[in-house]
Amino acid sequence: MLRAEKEMEMRNMKLFLENQSIIRENEALKKKALLLHQEKMLSSLCFIHNSPLFHPPSSSDLHETCFFITFVSRLLY
C-alpha cells in the first residue's frame, strides 16, 4: 500500500471510531432525556394528586407510587 493510502485508511478509522463514540453518547443522552421526561410527567401527576382540588378514588395507591418514583429517580441521578 502506498503511504497516502495508509494515511487515508488511518483517517477513515479515526473518523469511524469518533462516529461510534458520538453514537453511544447520543444513545445515552436519549435514555437520560426519556427518564427526565418520565420523571416530569410523574411529578406533574403527583403535583395534581396533592392538589386540594383533586380527589382520586384510591389516593393511597397513587401517593405510594409517587413516593416510590421520586425515590427511585433520585437514585438514578
Helices and strands as residue ranges (DSSP letters): H 3-50, H 59-76
